[in-house]
């Protein structure tokens, strides 16, 4: 770490208020660290790290937990991704996409260190765990000098590697609404080489809940096809209130592909990404529909 960072001090606060005070004191010179799997591999010369002189380790703040309450599921920001991948509530039913996204995230060794909060706060356009949380309308709880505030996840991502968090704020918790067991979700990820450490060329999460063959709730989230992870709102509107059959799913998938503005890079061309959005949204919706029964 000393080779990559010119660190003046490594802080290990024991309460959230102390972490906030440190972040307030040092501003952009401080950075929160939990698992460290995003920040530690960075090299000098990256604008994101050259100004960092203080690391604030939140591993002592008791933010590693999953709690199933009556009206919501609460996940601590420092919960490691392997815990999420194996948590029983996420292995079936409406939250299955969360477990699938967690299992697709890198290798088991990295997942033992990486945290859900880190995956969100890094704000990568291809962040795996952002997508199921988007379609489930999760709310993020942050704390700062003025106390706690709730941030709907759809308002959290402001650009590649930028979030709605202020420099003196700390992410504490992710809250997911309770959904009926008949609701269902799915997650799919396409990698360039299909190895565990490859980031997504395109990733997709979908969520469906219906009644008497009619769709009441529909969610489609897409990653790696824009500067932020996003909801395909036009495609979702096609599904809501409709009979969930193959033609309507195909129409929604085609609409989702028209909503994205991907770039071409070393992993894939923009045209290929758009084509894969259509294919993967259709497959993910079909999987969600099967799981709904």
BADO-170239 format. One record per residue: residue in three letters; x, y, z of N, C-alpha, C, O in turn. Coordinates in pm, whole numbers, plus 50000, padded with zeros to 5 digits. Example, Ala and Ser with C-alpha at 12.3 -4.5 7.8 and 13.67 -1.06 7.14 Angstrom:
ALA513194943150780512304955050780513204967050780514244966850846/SER512854977550708513674989450714512905000350787513415011450804/
This chain:
UNK500824988050000500005000050000500865012550000500475022549940/UNK502025012350066502875024150073503415028049936503755039649914/UNK503485018449844503975021549710502945029649632503305038149552/UNK501665027049656500605033149577500025045549641499495054149570/UNK500095046749773499455057849843500465065149930501325059049993/UNK500355078349932501135086450024500255089250146499735100350162/UNK500085079150231499145080050341499795086850462500885083150506/UNK499105096850512499565103450634499025096250759499695095650862/UNK497805090850747497225084250864496175074050820495415076350726/UNK496175062850891495185052250868494265052050991494705049051102/UNK492985055250969492065056951080491185044551095490755038750995/UNK490905040451219489995029351245488985033751350489105029951467/UNK487985041651311486975046251407486155034651460486005024351394/UNK485615036451581484825025951645483325029051644482515020251675/UNK482955041251609481555044851594481405053351468482365059551422/UNK480195053351412479965060451286480225075451300480735081751208/UNK479865081051417480065095451437481535099251427481875109951376/UNK482405090551475483845093151467484305092651321485135100851280/UNK483775083251244484125082451102483685094951029484425100350946/UNK482475099751059481975111950995482845123951031483135132350946/UNK483275124651157484135135751200485455135751123485945146351084/UNK486025124051101487275123051026487065127250880487875134550823/UNK485965122350821485675126050683485425141050670485825147250571/UNK484765146950769484505161350767485815169250779485985179650716/UNK486725164150859487975171250886488885171350762489525181450733/UNK488935160150690489915159050582489295160250442490025161450344/UNK487975159950432487315162050303487775152450196487795140250216/UNK488155158050080488545149649966489885142549985490255134049904/UNK490595145950089491845139150118491625125750188492565117950204/UNK490385122950229490065110550300489215101550213488435106350129/UNK489365088650233488545078850159488195067350252489035062350326/UNK486925063350248486475051950327487005039150264487045037750142/UNK487415029850350487865016750304487225006050390487125007450512/UNK486774995350326486204983850398486974971450356487954967650421/UNK486544964950246487314953650196488574957850122489574950650120/UNK488524969650060489694974949989489914969349850490934972349789/UNK488984961349799489224954749670489084964049551489514960649441/UNK488474975749569488394985549461489544995549466490154998649364/UNK489835000549584490795011549594492245006849597493105013349539/UNK492524995749663493924991649678494594987649547495794990049533/UNK493894981849449494574978549323494884990549235495634989249138/UNK494305002249265494565013949181496025018149187496705015649287/UNK496485024449082497885028349072498035043549074497085050649040/UNK499195048549114499425063049110499185068548970499425061848869/UNK498705080848966498365087148839496875087648817496395095648736/UNK496125079248888494665079648880494165091348964494515092549082/UNK493365099948905492875111848975492125108149102492085115849197/UNK491535096149103490735092049217491575089349342491025089549452/UNK492875087049328493655083449447494825092649475495335092549587/UNK495265100549379496475108449400496335118649511497335122749571/UNK495095122949540494895132949644494545126749779494295134049875/UNK494515113449789494105106949913495285105950009496335100349975/UNK495115111450127496145110650231495675103550357496475100550446/UNK494355100950365493795094650485492825083650443491915085950363/UNK493025071650497492095060650477491305058550606491865058050715/UNK489985057250591489095055650706488505041650701487575039050625/UNK489035032750783488645018650785487375017150870487385020050989/UNK486275012450807484995011350878484704997050923483554993750956/UNK485714988550925485484974550960485114972451107484654961751144/UNK485314982651191484954981551333483604987651366483274988951484/UNK482824991251267481564998451292480344989251298479214994151301/UNK480554976151298479444966551305478444968551191477234968651213/UNK478954970051072478094971950955478044959550867477684960350750/UNK478424948050922478374935450848477214927050900477364919750998/UNK476044928150835474854920950882473784920650774473764929050684/UNK472894910950784471654910450707470544907750807470604897950881/UNK469524916250808468404914850900467104914850823466864923450738/UNK466254905050852464964903750786463884908850881463424901550970/UNK463474921450863462454927450947461074925450885460954919650777/UNK460044930350954458674928250907458394935150774457734929350687/UNK458884947250756458544954950637459714957150542459534962950435/UNK460914952750582462064955050495463224946050533463284940550644/UNK464154944650440465394937250464466504947650475466624956450390/UNK467304946450579468364956250606469714949450589469974938950649/UNK470584955350509471914949850483472944960550520472924971650466/UNK473844957250610474904966550647475844969150532476134960150453/UNK476334981350521477164985250407478464977350399479014975650290/UNK478964972350513480234964850513480004949750509480924942150539/UNK478814945450470478544931150456479294925650335479184930950225/UNK480054915050357480844909650246479934902650146478854897850181/UNK480374902050023479534897349913479284882349921478244877649877/UNK480224874649976479974860349994478824857850090478044848550071/UNK478694866050194477574864750286476254866750213475294859450237/UNK476204876550125474974879150049474684867649953473524863949936/UNK475714862149892475504851249795474914838949860474204831249794/UNK475194836749989474754824550057473604826850155473144817350217/UNK473134839050169472084841750266470794834750222470364836750109/UNK470174826650309469024818350266467884826050200467294821150104/UNK467564837950250466454845650194466684849350049465724851249974/UNK467954850250008468274854649872468444843049774468734845349657/UNK468274830949820468514819349734467294815549650467404807449558/UNK466144821249680464924818349605463974830149624464274839649696/UNK462814829249558461814839549577462194852849512462994853149419/UNK461614863749562461764876749494463174882449496463494891449418/UNK464034877449585465354883549602466474875249539467654877749564/UNK466104865649458467094856349405468154863349319469314859149317/UNK467774873949250468734881049166469894886549247471004887949196/UNK469644889749374470714895149457471784884649482472984887649476/UNK471374872349509472324861549528473054858449398474264856049398/UNK472324858549287472954855649157473984866349122475054863149070/UNK473674878849149474634889549122475854888249212476984890549167/UNK475634884749338476754883149430477674871849387478894873149393/UNK477094860649343477924849249300478684852149172479724846049146/UNK478184861349091478864864548965479984874748985480744877548893/UNK480084880149106481054890749134482424884549164482654879549274/UNK483314884849069484714880849088484864866549140484084857749105/UNK485884864449223486224851149274485794849849421485574860049487/UNK485674837549472485314835949614486264843149709485834848549811/UNK487544843349676488514850049764488244865049771488254870949879/UNK488014871149656487714885449654486384888149722486244898049794/UNK485394879449700484074881449761484134880549913483264886149980/UNK485104873849968485264873650113485664887250168485394890250284/UNK486294895550085486744908750127485824919850078485504929150152/UNK485394918849953484584929449892483254930849964482704920950013/UNK482744943049971481494945750043480444951349949480754956849843/UNK479194949949990478094955349908478164970449903477884976449798/UNK478524976850014478654991250014479754996149922479605006249854/UNK480864988949920481954992549831481574991149686481934999549603/UNK480834980649653480394978549516479494989949469479544993949353/UNK478664995149560477785006249526478535019549523478365027349429/UNK479355022149624480025035049634481115036849528481455048149494/UNK481655025849478482605026949367481925032049241482555038049154/UNK480605029649233479755035149125480265031748986480255040048896/UNK480715019348970481075014848836479805013048753478815008148806/UNK479815016748626478635014548541478254999848529477124996748491/UNK479184990748560478894976448547478814969548684478954957348691/UNK478594977148791478524971248925477394960948932476234964148906/UNK477734948748967476764937748964475624939749064474454938049029/UNK475954943149188474934943649292474004955549279472924955649337/UNK474404965549203473534977149183472244973249111471194978949140/UNK472314963649019471174960848933469994954449007468884959548996/UNK470194943549083469044938349158468494948349259467284948649283/UNK469364956449318468874966449413468074977249341467124982749399/UNK468414980449219467634990049140466234984849112465254992049132/UNK466124972449067464784967249033463944964549157462724963449148/UNK464584963449273463844961449398463584974549473463084974349585/UNK463924985849411463674999049469464295000449608463645005049702/UNK465534996549621466234997649749466455012249786466475021049700/UNK466615014549914466915027849968468225026750045468425017450123/UNK469115036250023470415036450091470365046550205469875057750189/UNK470885042550319470895051150437472315056050459473235048150477/UNK472485069250457473785075450478473735084050603472665088750644/UNK474885086150662474975095150777476095105250754477115102150692/UNK475875117350806476855128050793476735137750908476065134651007/UNK477355149350899477315159151009475905163551046475655167351160/UNK474975162950951473595167150978472675155451010471445157051009/UNK473235143751038472425132151072472225122950954472915123950853/UNK471255113950967471005103950863470065109350756469225118050781/UNK470225103850636469265106650529469115094350442470035086250428/UNK467935092950382467635081850292467825086450148467405097250108/UNK468485077750069468735080849928468165069349845468725058349849/UNK467095071449769466645060949677467785057049584468495065649533/UNK467945044249563469115039949486469125045649345470185047549286/UNK467955048349291467905053949156468495068049151468855072949044/UNK468575074649267469155088049274470605087849322471235098349333/UNK471125075949350472435074849414473585076549316474585082849349/UNK473445071049195474545071249098474465083849014473455086548949/UNK475555091649015475585104348945476505104348823476475113748744/UNK477285094248807478215093048695479185081948725479165076148834/UNK480045078848628481025068248650481915071948768482635081948763/UNK481865063948874482645065648997482235077949078483015082949158/UNK481005082749057480495094049136479105090549191478275084849120/UNK478865094049317477585091049381477005103649445477625114349442/UNK475815102149503475145113249571475725115649710475325125349776/UNK476635107249756477225109449888478115121849888478895123949794/UNK478005129949992478935140950011480245135450066480295124150115/UNK481295143350058482615138650104482635135850254483495128450302/UNK481695141750329481665139550475480555129850516480175129350633/UNK480055122050421478995112450451479495098150437480435095250363/UNK478845089350511479195075150515477945066850487476895069350546/UNK478055057250398476945047950373476865037950487477845031350519/UNK475685036850549475485027850661474785014950624475165004250670/UNK473755015950540472845004650526472085005350395471855016050339/UNK471704993450347470824992150230469524985950279469544975850349/UNK468394991850242467094986750282466274982950159466124990850066/UNK465754970750162464964965550050463544962850100463384956650205/UNK462534967250027461154964450070460884949450071461494941849996/UNK459964945250157459494931450156458534929750038457644937950017/UNK458724918949961457874916049847457174902649867457684894149939/UNK456004900649804455324887649813456194876549756456984878849665/UNK456054864749810456864853549764456584849849619457414843349556/UNK455434853949566455134850949426455894860149330455954857449210/UNK456454870849380457304879249296458604871749266458994862749340/UNK459264875549158460494868449120461444877849048461044887648985/UNK462734874649060463774882748996464814873648934464874861648963/UNK465654879548848466734872048785467864881548750467654893548732/UNK469074876048739470254883848704471074875948604471264863948618/UNK471564882948501472434876848401473624885948376473514898248383/UNK474754879748346475984887348322476744881448205476994869348200/UNK477114889948111477934885847997479314891948014479454904048028/UNK480344883248013481724887748023482434885647891481994877847807/UNK483534892747873484274891447748484894877647734484734871047632/UNK485604873247837486274860247833485554849747917485954838147919/UNK484484853847986483724844848072484544838748184484304827448225/UNK485524846248233486254841948352485714849648472485064860048456/UNK485984844448591485374850148711485804864548736485044872248794/UNK486994868348694487494881648726487114892048620487374903948640/UNK486514887848509486104897348406484904905548452483954900048509/UNK484944918648428483774926948454482794925048339483134919348236/UNK481594929948358480534927348262480714935248133481084946948134/UNK480434928648022480214935547895478804941347896478584952747855/UNK477864933447943476494937647972476024929348090476294917348096/UNK475324935448185474644927848289473224933148305472954944948280/UNK472334924248348470904927048349470264921048473470614909948514/UNK469344928348533468484922948638467044926148604466744936948554/UNK466154916648632464724918948608463924914648730464364906248809/UNK462744920448743461864917648857460424918048806460034927348735/UNK459644907848843458244907148799457344902948914457714894548997/UNK456174908948918455124904549010453794907048942453524918048893/UNK452944896748939451674898048870450534891648945450704885749051/UNK449354893048886448134887648945447194884248832446884892648747/UNK446724871548829445794867148725446334870048585445644875648500/UNK447584866248565448244867348435448544881648393448984883948281/UNK448324891248481448644905148451449824909748534449914906548653/UNK450714917148473451894922148542451534934548623451014944248568/UNK451804934148753451544945648839452814953948861452764966248863/UNK453934947048877455214953848902456254948148806456374935948793/UNK456994956948741458054952448649459284961148669459184973348681/UNK460434954748674461694961948685462734956148590462894943948582/UNK463424964848518464524960748430465684970348455465554982448434/UNK466814965048500467994973348524469144968348437469304956348418/UNK469924977648385470984974448289472304980548333472344991848383/UNK473374973048315474714977848348475654976948231475444968948139/UNK476704985148233477764985448132477264990647997477894988147894/UNK476154997847997475615003247871475375018247881474595023847804/UNK476035024747975475905039047994476835043448106477535035048163/UNK476855056248139477745061048245477345056348384478175056448475/UNK476075052248401475615046748529474735034648502474225032948392/UNK474575026248605473555015748599472195022448594471965032248665/UNK471285017248513470025024448487468835015148478468975003148455/UNK467655020948496466395014048475465905016648333466005027748282/UNK465375006248270464795007548135463315010748153462465001748148/UNK462995023448172461645027648209460615025048100459505020648129/UNK460955027647975460005025347866459675010547852458525006847830/UNK460685002147866460454987747858459584982947975458714974547958/UNK459834988448092459034984748209457564988448189456674980948227/UNK457315000148128455935004648109455174995548013453944994348023/UNK455874989247922455224979747830454714967647906453674962047871/UNK455434963448008455074951448084453954953948184453084945548203/UNK453984965448249453014968048356451594968248301451284975548205/UNK450724960248362449334959348321449074949948206447924947648169/UNK450134944448148449994935748031449964921048071450414917348179/UNK449434912947982449524898447999450954894247966451494897747861/UNK451554886748057452964883248040453084870947950453004859647996/UNK453294873447822453484862747725454734865647643455394875847662/UNK455054856647553456294858047477456344870547391457374877347391/UNK455274873947318455344886247237455584898947319456344907647277/UNK454954900047435455124912247515456524912847575457104923647590/UNK457084901147610458454900747661459434904747551460374912247577/UNK459234899747431460104903347320460024918247289461034924547258/UNK458834923947297458664938247273459394946447379460054956347348/UNK459274942147505459954949347614461464948447597462174958347619/UNK461974936847558463414935147539463934943947426465004950047438/UNK463174944747317463584953247206463564967947246464424975747204/UNK462594971747326462514985647372463674988947465464244999847456/UNK464034979747552465174981847641466454984447562467254992947600/UNK466634977147453467834978947371467884992847309468964998147283/UNK466704998747284466665012147226466895023047330467175034547295/UNK466775019647457466925029647564468385031947603468685041947669/UNK469275023147565470665024147612471525031747513471225032247394/UNK472605037547564473585044647482474985039847519475755047247580/UNK475315027547483476625022147522477745028147439477525034547337/UNK478965025847487480155029947414480875017647362480605006447406/UNK481785019747270482685009147227483975010247307484515021147324/UNK484474998947354485744998847426486444985547401486074978247309/UNK487444982447481488234970347458487414957647481487794946947434/UNK486304958647552485504946847582484474943747474484204932047445/UNK483914954047413482864951647314482534964647241482814975547291/UNK481934963347124481454975047052480094979247107479394971347171/UNK479724991647080478414996647122477294988647056476294985447120/UNK477474985446927476434977946856476244964146916475114959446931/UNK477334957546950477224944247012476514945147146475674936647178/UNK476834955347225476184956847355474674958647339473904952647414/UNK474244966747244472814968947223472124955847185471034952847234/UNK472764947947099472174935147061472074925747181471094918547196/UNK473104925947265473094917147381472094921747487471564913447561/UNK471834934747496470784939447586469454932947550468734928047637/UNK469144932847422467874926947377467814912047414466814907247467/UNK468884904947386468914890447414468824887847564468064879247608/UNK469604895047641469704892147783468474896747861468064890147956/UNK467874907947821466634912147887465544901947862464794898447953/UNK465444896947739464434886747710464664874247795463724869047854/UNK465884869647802466174857547879465924859648029465404850948097/UNK466304871348078466114874048220464634875248254464194870248358/UNK463854881748168462414882548191461764868848186460884865748267/UNK462194860548091461654846948083461964839248210461124831748260/UNK463164840948263463554834148387462724839348504462234831548586/UNK462554852548512461714858148619460284853048608459654849948709/UNK459774852248489458394847548469458234833048511457244829548575/UNK459184824648476459134810548518459134809548671458424801348729/UNK459934817748735460034817348880458764822548947458454818749059/UNK458034831048877456734835548930455704824348927454704824848999/UNK455954814348845454984803448832453814806948742452924798648722/
